[in-house]
Amino acid sequence: MPVEPVGDLPPEAEQLRLALEKQLPDILTHFSQILHQQFGFEGVRVGGFTVVPIDSNPERLSCNEEHCSIN
């Protein structure tokens, strides 16, 4: 599953993108387990998520049902 970068990314973002892409199947599996074990959600699994920098400006981030973008 590819990890798609958006916005103006610093050089170290490519290294993070590659690490996330490599581990993405395990990350999604663990998110699904947490939804079930800790929150009691049955019959659902996580299909994707968005990672944004901690210092990103929330006013510049917009999300819909399919993706997020940094404006």
C-alpha positions in Angstrom: 0.0 0.0 0.0 1.6 3.3 -1.0 2.0 6.2 1.3 1.3 9.5 -0.5 3.0 12.7 0.6 1.2 16.0 0.3 2.2 19.6 1.0 5.7 21.0 1.4 7.7 18.3 3.1 11.2 18.6 4.6 13.9 16.4 3.3 13.6 13.9 6.2 10.0 13.3 5.3 11.0 10.8 2.6 12.7 8.6 5.2 9.6 8.7 7.3 7.4 7.9 4.3 9.4 4.9 3.5 9.4 3.6 7.1 5.6 4.1 7.3 5.0 2.4 3.9 7.1 -0.6 5.0 5.2 -1.0 8.3 1.8 0.1 7.1 0.1 -3.4 7.0 1.2 -4.0 10.6 0.1 -0.5 11.7 -3.3 -0.9 10.2 -3.7 -4.3 11.8 -2.8 -2.9 15.2 -5.3 0.0 14.8 -8.0 -2.4 14.0 -7.1 -4.5 17.1 -7.2 -1.4 19.3 -10.7 -0.5 17.9 -11.9 -3.9 18.9 -10.1 -4.6 22.1 -10.1 -1.1 23.7 -13.2 0.4 22.2 -15.5 -2.6 21.5 -16.0 -1.9 17.8 -16.9 -5.2 16.1 -16.8 -6.0 12.4 -14.6 -3.0 11.3 -11.0 -2.6 10.3 -8.9 0.5 9.6 -8.3 1.0 5.9 -6.1 4.1 6.0 -5.2 7.2 8.0 -3.3 10.5 7.7 -0.1 11.4 9.4 0.6 15.2 9.8 3.6 16.9 11.4 3.1 17.9 15.0 3.9 21.5 14.2 1.6 21.7 11.2 -0.9 24.6 11.1 -4.4 23.0 11.7 -6.0 25.8 9.6 -4.0 24.6 6.6 -5.1 20.9 6.9 -8.3 19.9 5.3 -9.8 16.4 5.2 -12.7 14.7 3.5 -13.9 11.0 3.4 -11.1 10.0 1.0 -8.0 12.0 1.8 -6.4 15.0 3.6 -4.4 17.8 2.1 -2.3 20.7 3.3 -3.2 24.0 1.7 
